[in-house]
Amino acid sequence: MDVRLGISRPSTPPYTLNSAVDNLLKNEFDLLRKNGEAHELMKK
């Protein structure tokens, strides 16, 4: 459709949710590593 009708495709959404979750997990693991503790998921 973009070639024949001149309608462009919608842009892909940014990965803000992925980036936010990644940042939260990194901060949590860094804090636990600093305190010498294991994450609950790693204890199982």
mmCIF file of the N, C-alpha and C atoms, coordinates in Angstrom:
data_MODEL
# 
_entry.id   MODEL 
# 
loop_
_atom_site.group_PDB 
_atom_site.id 
_atom_site.type_symbol 
_atom_site.label_atom_id 
_atom_site.label_alt_id 
_atom_site.label_comp_id 
_atom_site.label_asym_id 
_atom_site.label_entity_id 
_atom_site.label_seq_id 
_atom_site.pdbx_PDB_ins_code 
_atom_site.Cartn_x 
_atom_site.Cartn_y 
_atom_site.Cartn_z 
_atom_site.occupancy 
_atom_site.B_iso_or_equiv 
_atom_site.pdbx_formal_charge 
_atom_site.auth_seq_id 
_atom_site.auth_comp_id 
_atom_site.auth_asym_id 
_atom_site.auth_atom_id 
_atom_site.pdbx_PDB_model_num 
ATOM 1   N N  . MET A 1 1  ? 0.810  -1.192  0.000  1.00 0.00 ? 1  MET A N  1 
ATOM 2   C CA . MET A 1 1  ? 0.000  0.000   0.000  1.00 0.00 ? 1  MET A CA 1 
ATOM 3   C C  . MET A 1 1  ? 0.857  1.260   0.000  1.00 0.00 ? 1  MET A C  1 
ATOM 4   N N  . ASP A 1 2  ? 2.031  1.166   0.589  1.00 0.00 ? 2  ASP A N  1 
ATOM 5   C CA . ASP A 1 2  ? 2.850  2.369   0.672  1.00 0.00 ? 2  ASP A CA 1 
ATOM 6   C C  . ASP A 1 2  ? 3.333  2.830   -0.698 1.00 0.00 ? 2  ASP A C  1 
ATOM 7   N N  . VAL A 1 3  ? 3.540  1.900   -1.629 1.00 0.00 ? 3  VAL A N  1 
ATOM 8   C CA . VAL A 1 3  ? 4.010  2.273   -2.964 1.00 0.00 ? 3  VAL A CA 1 
ATOM 9   C C  . VAL A 1 3  ? 2.842  2.730   -3.840 1.00 0.00 ? 3  VAL A C  1 
ATOM 10  N N  . ARG A 1 4  ? 1.757  1.973   -3.837 1.00 0.00 ? 4  ARG A N  1 
ATOM 11  C CA . ARG A 1 4  ? 0.626  2.291   -4.719 1.00 0.00 ? 4  ARG A CA 1 
ATOM 12  C C  . ARG A 1 4  ? -0.179 3.496   -4.254 1.00 0.00 ? 4  ARG A C  1 
ATOM 13  N N  . LEU A 1 5  ? -0.476 3.551   -2.965 1.00 0.00 ? 5  LEU A N  1 
ATOM 14  C CA . LEU A 1 5  ? -1.373 4.595   -2.464 1.00 0.00 ? 5  LEU A CA 1 
ATOM 15  C C  . LEU A 1 5  ? -0.649 5.727   -1.733 1.00 0.00 ? 5  LEU A C  1 
ATOM 16  N N  . GLY A 1 6  ? 0.629  5.570   -1.507 1.00 0.00 ? 6  GLY A N  1 
ATOM 17  C CA . GLY A 1 6  ? 1.376  6.613   -0.807 1.00 0.00 ? 6  GLY A CA 1 
ATOM 18  C C  . GLY A 1 6  ? 1.128  6.646   0.690  1.00 0.00 ? 6  GLY A C  1 
ATOM 19  N N  . ILE A 1 7  ? 0.611  5.541   1.213  1.00 0.00 ? 7  ILE A N  1 
ATOM 20  C CA . ILE A 1 7  ? 0.363  5.455   2.656  1.00 0.00 ? 7  ILE A CA 1 
ATOM 21  C C  . ILE A 1 7  ? 1.571  4.782   3.293  1.00 0.00 ? 7  ILE A C  1 
ATOM 22  N N  . SER A 1 8  ? 2.183  5.460   4.223  1.00 0.00 ? 8  SER A N  1 
ATOM 23  C CA . SER A 1 8  ? 3.375  4.885   4.853  1.00 0.00 ? 8  SER A CA 1 
ATOM 24  C C  . SER A 1 8  ? 2.977  3.905   5.950  1.00 0.00 ? 8  SER A C  1 
ATOM 25  N N  . ARG A 1 9  ? 3.878  3.019   6.241  1.00 0.00 ? 9  ARG A N  1 
ATOM 26  C CA . ARG A 1 9  ? 3.656  2.041   7.303  1.00 0.00 ? 9  ARG A CA 1 
ATOM 27  C C  . ARG A 1 9  ? 3.798  2.731   8.655  1.00 0.00 ? 9  ARG A C  1 
ATOM 28  N N  . PRO A 1 10 ? 3.078  2.245   9.652  1.00 0.00 ? 10 PRO A N  1 
ATOM 29  C CA . PRO A 1 10 ? 3.232  2.842   10.984 1.00 0.00 ? 10 PRO A CA 1 
ATOM 30  C C  . PRO A 1 10 ? 4.618  2.521   11.539 1.00 0.00 ? 10 PRO A C  1 
ATOM 31  N N  . SER A 1 11 ? 5.148  3.440   12.285 1.00 0.00 ? 11 SER A N  1 
ATOM 32  C CA . SER A 1 11 ? 6.470  3.211   12.869 1.00 0.00 ? 11 SER A CA 1 
ATOM 33  C C  . SER A 1 11 ? 6.356  2.223   14.028 1.00 0.00 ? 11 SER A C  1 
ATOM 34  N N  . THR A 1 12 ? 7.433  1.556   14.326 1.00 0.00 ? 12 THR A N  1 
ATOM 35  C CA . THR A 1 12 ? 7.434  0.606   15.434 1.00 0.00 ? 12 THR A CA 1 
ATOM 36  C C  . THR A 1 12 ? 7.517  1.372   16.745 1.00 0.00 ? 12 THR A C  1 
ATOM 37  N N  . PRO A 1 13 ? 6.828  0.882   17.766 1.00 0.00 ? 13 PRO A N  1 
ATOM 38  C CA . PRO A 1 13 ? 6.868  1.585   19.051 1.00 0.00 ? 13 PRO A CA 1 
ATOM 39  C C  . PRO A 1 13 ? 8.253  1.447   19.686 1.00 0.00 ? 13 PRO A C  1 
ATOM 40  N N  . PRO A 1 14 ? 8.653  2.418   20.468 1.00 0.00 ? 14 PRO A N  1 
ATOM 41  C CA . PRO A 1 14 ? 9.954  2.319   21.132 1.00 0.00 ? 14 PRO A CA 1 
ATOM 42  C C  . PRO A 1 14 ? 9.918  1.243   22.222 1.00 0.00 ? 14 PRO A C  1 
ATOM 43  N N  . TYR A 1 15 ? 11.063 0.776   22.585 1.00 0.00 ? 15 TYR A N  1 
ATOM 44  C CA . TYR A 1 15 ? 11.160 -0.290  23.582 1.00 0.00 ? 15 TYR A CA 1 
ATOM 45  C C  . TYR A 1 15 ? 11.305 0.287   24.983 1.00 0.00 ? 15 TYR A C  1 
ATOM 46  N N  . THR A 1 16 ? 10.436 1.204   25.347 1.00 0.00 ? 16 THR A N  1 
ATOM 47  C CA . THR A 1 16 ? 10.551 1.845   26.654 1.00 0.00 ? 16 THR A CA 1 
ATOM 48  C C  . THR A 1 16 ? 10.228 0.885   27.786 1.00 0.00 ? 16 THR A C  1 
ATOM 49  N N  . LEU A 1 17 ? 9.258  0.000   27.583 1.00 0.00 ? 17 LEU A N  1 
ATOM 50  C CA . LEU A 1 17 ? 8.913  -0.957  28.633 1.00 0.00 ? 17 LEU A CA 1 
ATOM 51  C C  . LEU A 1 17 ? 10.064 -1.924  28.852 1.00 0.00 ? 17 LEU A C  1 
ATOM 52  N N  . ASN A 1 18 ? 10.644 -2.437  27.775 1.00 0.00 ? 18 ASN A N  1 
ATOM 53  C CA . ASN A 1 18 ? 11.781 -3.340  27.903 1.00 0.00 ? 18 ASN A CA 1 
ATOM 54  C C  . ASN A 1 18 ? 12.943 -2.651  28.602 1.00 0.00 ? 18 ASN A C  1 
ATOM 55  N N  . SER A 1 19 ? 13.205 -1.417  28.246 1.00 0.00 ? 19 SER A N  1 
ATOM 56  C CA . SER A 1 19 ? 14.302 -0.670  28.854 1.00 0.00 ? 19 SER A CA 1 
ATOM 57  C C  . SER A 1 19 ? 14.045 -0.432  30.332 1.00 0.00 ? 19 SER A C  1 
ATOM 58  N N  . ALA A 1 20 ? 12.807 -0.121  30.685 1.00 0.00 ? 20 ALA A N  1 
ATOM 59  C CA . ALA A 1 20 ? 12.468 0.139   32.080 1.00 0.00 ? 20 ALA A CA 1 
ATOM 60  C C  . ALA A 1 20 ? 12.621 -1.125  32.921 1.00 0.00 ? 20 ALA A C  1 
ATOM 61  N N  . VAL A 1 21 ? 12.122 -2.241  32.430 1.00 0.00 ? 21 VAL A N  1 
ATOM 62  C CA . VAL A 1 21 ? 12.233 -3.509  33.161 1.00 0.00 ? 21 VAL A CA 1 
ATOM 63  C C  . VAL A 1 21 ? 13.694 -3.910  33.294 1.00 0.00 ? 21 VAL A C  1 
ATOM 64  N N  . ASP A 1 22 ? 14.462 -3.742  32.233 1.00 0.00 ? 22 ASP A N  1 
ATOM 65  C CA . ASP A 1 22 ? 15.881 -4.058  32.259 1.00 0.00 ? 22 ASP A CA 1 
ATOM 66  C C  . ASP A 1 22 ? 16.597 -3.214  33.299 1.00 0.00 ? 22 ASP A C  1 
ATOM 67  N N  . ASN A 1 23 ? 16.286 -1.940  33.345 1.00 0.00 ? 23 ASN A N  1 
ATOM 68  C CA . ASN A 1 23 ? 16.920 -1.042  34.306 1.00 0.00 ? 23 ASN A CA 1 
ATOM 69  C C  . ASN A 1 23 ? 16.552 -1.420  35.739 1.00 0.00 ? 23 ASN A C  1 
ATOM 70  N N  . LEU A 1 24 ? 15.291 -1.739  35.986 1.00 0.00 ? 24 LEU A N  1 
ATOM 71  C CA . LEU A 1 24 ? 14.862 -2.140  37.326 1.00 0.00 ? 24 LEU A CA 1 
ATOM 72  C C  . LEU A 1 24 ? 15.561 -3.417  37.780 1.00 0.00 ? 24 LEU A C  1 
ATOM 73  N N  . LEU A 1 25 ? 15.632 -4.406  36.891 1.00 0.00 ? 25 LEU A N  1 
ATOM 74  C CA . LEU A 1 25 ? 16.282 -5.666  37.250 1.00 0.00 ? 25 LEU A CA 1 
ATOM 75  C C  . LEU A 1 25 ? 17.771 -5.479  37.506 1.00 0.00 ? 25 LEU A C  1 
ATOM 76  N N  . LYS A 1 26 ? 18.430 -4.685  36.675 1.00 0.00 ? 26 LYS A N  1 
ATOM 77  C CA . LYS A 1 26 ? 19.858 -4.436  36.874 1.00 0.00 ? 26 LYS A CA 1 
ATOM 78  C C  . LYS A 1 26 ? 20.111 -3.756  38.206 1.00 0.00 ? 26 LYS A C  1 
ATOM 79  N N  . ASN A 1 27 ? 19.288 -2.764  38.547 1.00 0.00 ? 27 ASN A N  1 
ATOM 80  C CA . ASN A 1 27 ? 19.454 -2.079  39.829 1.00 0.00 ? 27 ASN A CA 1 
ATOM 81  C C  . ASN A 1 27 ? 19.236 -3.029  40.996 1.00 0.00 ? 27 ASN A C  1 
ATOM 82  N N  . GLU A 1 28 ? 18.221 -3.883  40.884 1.00 0.00 ? 28 GLU A N  1 
ATOM 83  C CA . GLU A 1 28 ? 17.925 -4.835  41.951 1.00 0.00 ? 28 GLU A CA 1 
ATOM 84  C C  . GLU A 1 28 ? 19.065 -5.840  42.125 1.00 0.00 ? 28 GLU A C  1 
ATOM 85  N N  . PHE A 1 29 ? 19.569 -6.385  41.023 1.00 0.00 ? 29 PHE A N  1 
ATOM 86  C CA . PHE A 1 29 ? 20.656 -7.351  41.111 1.00 0.00 ? 29 PHE A CA 1 
ATOM 87  C C  . PHE A 1 29 ? 21.951 -6.700  41.585 1.00 0.00 ? 29 PHE A C  1 
ATOM 88  N N  . ASP A 1 30 ? 22.202 -5.457  41.182 1.00 0.00 ? 30 ASP A N  1 
ATOM 89  C CA . ASP A 1 30 ? 23.394 -4.749  41.653 1.00 0.00 ? 30 ASP A CA 1 
ATOM 90  C C  . ASP A 1 30 ? 23.347 -4.543  43.159 1.00 0.00 ? 30 ASP A C  1 
ATOM 91  N N  . LEU A 1 31 ? 22.185 -4.175  43.684 1.00 0.00 ? 31 LEU A N  1 
ATOM 92  C CA . LEU A 1 31 ? 22.035 -3.970  45.122 1.00 0.00 ? 31 LEU A CA 1 
ATOM 93  C C  . LEU A 1 31 ? 22.237 -5.282  45.879 1.00 0.00 ? 31 LEU A C  1 
ATOM 94  N N  . LEU A 1 32 ? 21.639 -6.357  45.378 1.00 0.00 ? 32 LEU A N  1 
ATOM 95  C CA . LEU A 1 32 ? 21.800 -7.658  46.029 1.00 0.00 ? 32 LEU A CA 1 
ATOM 96  C C  . LEU A 1 32 ? 23.250 -8.132  45.960 1.00 0.00 ? 32 LEU A C  1 
ATOM 97  N N  . ARG A 1 33 ? 23.902 -7.918  44.836 1.00 0.00 ? 33 ARG A N  1 
ATOM 98  C CA . ARG A 1 33 ? 25.305 -8.307  44.681 1.00 0.00 ? 33 ARG A CA 1 
ATOM 99  C C  . ARG A 1 33 ? 26.188 -7.521  45.649 1.00 0.00 ? 33 ARG A C  1 
ATOM 100 N N  . LYS A 1 34 ? 25.879 -6.243  45.819 1.00 0.00 ? 34 LYS A N  1 
ATOM 101 C CA . LYS A 1 34 ? 26.640 -5.386  46.738 1.00 0.00 ? 34 LYS A CA 1 
ATOM 102 C C  . LYS A 1 34 ? 26.509 -5.885  48.174 1.00 0.00 ? 34 LYS A C  1 
ATOM 103 N N  . ASN A 1 35 ? 25.304 -6.358  48.537 1.00 0.00 ? 35 ASN A N  1 
ATOM 104 C CA . ASN A 1 35 ? 25.058 -6.857  49.887 1.00 0.00 ? 35 ASN A CA 1 
ATOM 105 C C  . ASN A 1 35 ? 25.443 -8.324  50.056 1.00 0.00 ? 35 ASN A C  1 
ATOM 106 N N  . GLY A 1 36 ? 25.873 -8.976  48.991 1.00 0.00 ? 36 GLY A N  1 
ATOM 107 C CA . GLY A 1 36 ? 26.272 -10.375 49.066 1.00 0.00 ? 36 GLY A CA 1 
ATOM 108 C C  . GLY A 1 36 ? 25.105 -11.331 49.208 1.00 0.00 ? 36 GLY A C  1 
ATOM 109 N N  . GLU A 1 37 ? 23.953 -10.927 48.741 1.00 0.00 ? 37 GLU A N  1 
ATOM 110 C CA . GLU A 1 37 ? 22.755 -11.753 48.851 1.00 0.00 ? 37 GLU A CA 1 
ATOM 111 C C  . GLU A 1 37 ? 22.387 -12.340 47.494 1.00 0.00 ? 37 GLU A C  1 
ATOM 112 N N  . ALA A 1 38 ? 21.557 -13.376 47.534 1.00 0.00 ? 38 ALA A N  1 
ATOM 113 C CA . ALA A 1 38 ? 21.057 -13.985 46.299 1.00 0.00 ? 38 ALA A CA 1 
ATOM 114 C C  . ALA A 1 38 ? 19.608 -13.558 46.083 1.00 0.00 ? 38 ALA A C  1 
ATOM 115 N N  . HIS A 1 39 ? 19.222 -13.433 44.836 1.00 0.00 ? 39 HIS A N  1 
ATOM 116 C CA . HIS A 1 39 ? 17.839 -13.084 44.494 1.00 0.00 ? 39 HIS A CA 1 
ATOM 117 C C  . HIS A 1 39 ? 16.949 -14.283 44.778 1.00 0.00 ? 39 HIS A C  1 
ATOM 118 N N  . GLU A 1 40 ? 15.689 -14.023 45.088 1.00 0.00 ? 40 GLU A N  1 
ATOM 119 C CA . GLU A 1 40 ? 14.738 -15.100 45.383 1.00 0.00 ? 40 GLU A CA 1 
ATOM 120 C C  . GLU A 1 40 ? 14.656 -16.116 44.249 1.00 0.00 ? 40 GLU A C  1 
ATOM 121 N N  . LEU A 1 41 ? 14.732 -15.650 43.011 1.00 0.00 ? 41 LEU A N  1 
ATOM 122 C CA . LEU A 1 41 ? 14.669 -16.576 41.881 1.00 0.00 ? 41 LEU A CA 1 
ATOM 123 C C  . LEU A 1 41 ? 15.900 -17.469 41.821 1.00 0.00 ? 41 LEU A C  1 
ATOM 124 N N  . MET A 1 42 ? 17.020 -16.989 42.298 1.00 0.00 ? 42 MET A N  1 
ATOM 125 C CA . MET A 1 42 ? 18.256 -17.767 42.260 1.00 0.00 ? 42 MET A CA 1 
ATOM 126 C C  . MET A 1 42 ? 18.349 -18.757 43.421 1.00 0.00 ? 42 MET A C  1 
ATOM 127 N N  . LYS A 1 43 ? 17.587 -18.516 44.470 1.00 0.00 ? 43 LYS A N  1 
ATOM 128 C CA . LYS A 1 43 ? 17.617 -19.403 45.638 1.00 0.00 ? 43 LYS A CA 1 
ATOM 129 C C  . LYS A 1 43 ? 16.878 -20.710 45.379 1.00 0.00 ? 43 LYS A C  1 
ATOM 130 N N  . LYS A 1 44 ? 15.906 -20.691 44.459 1.00 0.00 ? 44 LYS A N  1 
ATOM 131 C CA . LYS A 1 44 ? 15.069 -21.880 44.225 1.00 0.00 ? 44 LYS A CA 1 
ATOM 132 C C  . LYS A 1 44 ? 15.794 -22.949 43.490 1.00 0.00 ? 44 LYS A C  1 
# 
